[in-house]
Amino acid sequence: MVKNKKLSRICWSVGVFAVAFYLLSISWRLFLVLPAQKVFHVQLLEVVLPGFVWISFGSFLWGAFLSFLYGFVGAKIFCFIYSFFDKLFSKFESKK
């Protein structure tokens, strides 16, 4: 099983990575040339991040918070699934 200390490190690491990816995504819009690409990019962010509106400071912070939350919760779910299968397969391996 993933220990609590290790679980929190993994969750925080993935959460911070998700925020970094969000910042990269926001800055990526500056390099898009076609107007249709820019509209698609904004609409995609608005769908993935509920409450996000292009771009005000409050919306920017909300998007960063949601990105961190998605990464944190996703890592937590992954760790529990990993622990489940680790226990399951270790039982089978110990029987051999």
N, C-alpha and C positions, 0 to 999 in steps of 0.2 A: 504494500500500500504506500502511496505517496504520503510522506510525513507532512504535518501541518506547516512546518517552516518552509519545506521545499515547495509545497503547494502554493503558499503565498508568494514565494519568489517567482515561480513560474507564472502565476496569474498577473503579478505586477509587471513582469517582463513583457508578456504578450500584450497587456493593456497599453504600456508605453510604446511598444512597437506599432500598435493600431493607431495611436495618436500621431506617431511619426508618419505613418502611411497616409493618414488623413491630411496632414500638412503638405505632404508631397502631392496629394490629389488636388488640393486647393491651389497650390502653386503651378500645377500642370496646366491649369486653364489658361495661364498667361501665354503658353506656347502654342495653343490651338489657333489655327489660322482661319478655318472656315466657320462662318456664323452658325451653321447647322451643328457642327461639332460642339461649339460652346453651349448652345441650347440643350443638346443632348446631355452634356456633362452636368449642367445645372439640374436638369430634370432627374438624372440618375441620383445625384446627391440628395435631392428632395425626397425621392422614393425610399432610399436606403436609410436616411436619417430623418425620422418623423419630426416635424417642427422646424426643420432647417429651411431658411429662406436666403437666397443669394443676395448679397452678403452684408450683414450688419455685424457689429461687434458681438452682440448678444447671441446671434445665430452662429457665429464662428465658435464661440465658447461652448454653445450647446452641442454643436457637431463634434468638437473635441471631447466633450464629456461622454457623449453617446459612443464615440469610437472607443474610448477607454473602457466603458462599460461592456460593450460587445466583446472586446478582446479579453477582458477579465473573466466574464461569465463563460465565454467559449473555452478558455484555458481550464477553468474549473470543471466544466463538463468533460473535457477531454481527459483530464487527470483522473476523474472518477471512472470513466470508461476504461482507461488504461489499467487502473488498479484492478478493476473487475476481471478483465481478461488475463492480467498477470497472475492473479490468484487462481483463476480457472485453469490456465495452462500449467501452472506450477503443480497443481494437484495431479494432472495427467502425467507430467514428467516424473513426479516422485513415485508413481506406480510402476514405472518401467524398471 
